[in-house]
Amino acid sequence: MKTFISKSKKLLIVLSILLIVANFYILSTTRELTRSYTNSQNQATWFLLQLSKELSELTAITPYTLDGDAEYKKTWLKYELTWSRFDILLYNQESHGFMSLEGAHDFFESLFFRFQNLEEPFENIKTQDDVLMISEQLNQIYADMIAYINQNYRLKNHIHKERMQQAQQIANIQYILMLLLFSCIGLVSYIYYQESKHHKALAFTDTLTGISNRFSLFEALNHKQKNQPFSLFLLDLNGFKAVNDSFGHQAGDEALTQIAWRLRTKIPSKNHQVYRMGGDEFALILNSNSQEEIRKMNGFIEACFEEPIHLKGGYNTRLGCSVGTSIYPDDSKEINQLISIADHNMYQMKFADTDRARTEQKR
């Protein structure tokens, strides 16, 4: 799975690079196509095609605005140059005849107004979402202009008609390439997010037992400290060292795994969370400070150790546990103090059990 994700990331990154190169190629093609237009049209048409050229280039380089100060300045300069092309087309005397067609001046003036409204977004551009929004609006302005030219300024020469179609195709290809580029960037970002989420989950999970670990316990305690009363239980296994000494560390790991599973699944209350502190110590958080709930939980914990532990090879063994409890906020409002109190109570119980066992042996 990790190999697949790694290969997917590399493939998406390579594809993103290829799409960037393709965008630059389209930009170069647009320049060449626009240059061929300007050599074959009259002065007024030349103004319009210059506007098309600058707007096309602006549309092409806008996705890279946040790649650095140089790219931002380049995009801003191209925006100002496109602005001047609009101004010349609308108000220069030489384009008067060209703009005399009914509705032409109103159309390009409304187009210019939409373009002017992008000035503030360009000045305040900060995120990739801002770039995408501006790019979409520029593409729409460019597409509307190309569609209007094709409809109202058709050229009788079939060569020029073909070139106009090429311009439209280039605009469409460029838009598709940009969508693919943003899709690749989005997928790469999503994969990195999922990886980060997975690694975070691993950091909060005990690799042996599959339950939450000590780090996760402290995170939970800090969170609960701000919300509601709770009770902390610290558990220390009795007889675990004998299992390791008699059957080996693999048997000890198996015993820990079974105890963790019982604490997580055998306790009927859904109002608790189980953690492994390390070694043969576990912790449990009960989302209540009720003495009755605490008493019940102690009974549930004891029940988890009533059945023997089944080890590989057909061996069975029994484990016990000493439990220490502390209550928030009754015992303390400080996390470290709560743990210290629970730990102290746990060892008191452990020593009491040891003394009781010695007394019974003497009898």
Secondary structure, DSSP 8 states (H G I E B T S, - for coil): -HHHHHHHHHHHHHHHHHHHHHHHHHHHHHHHHHHHHHTTS-HHHHHHHHHHHHHHHHHHHGGGGGG-HHHHHHHHHHHHHHHHHHHHHHH-GGGTTGGGSTTHHHHHHHHHHHHHTTHHHHHT--SHHHHHHHHHHHHHHHHHHHHHHHHHS--SSHHHHHHHHHHHHHHHHHHHHHHHHHHHHHHHHHHHHHHHHHHHHHHTB-TTTSSB-HHHHHHHHHHHTTT--EEEEEEEEESHHHHHHHH-HHHHHHHHHHHHHHHHHT---SSEEEEEEETTEEEEEES---HHHHHHHHHHHHHTTTS-EE-TTS-EE--EEEEEEEEETTT-SSHHHHHHHHHHHHHHHHHHHHHHHHHHHH-
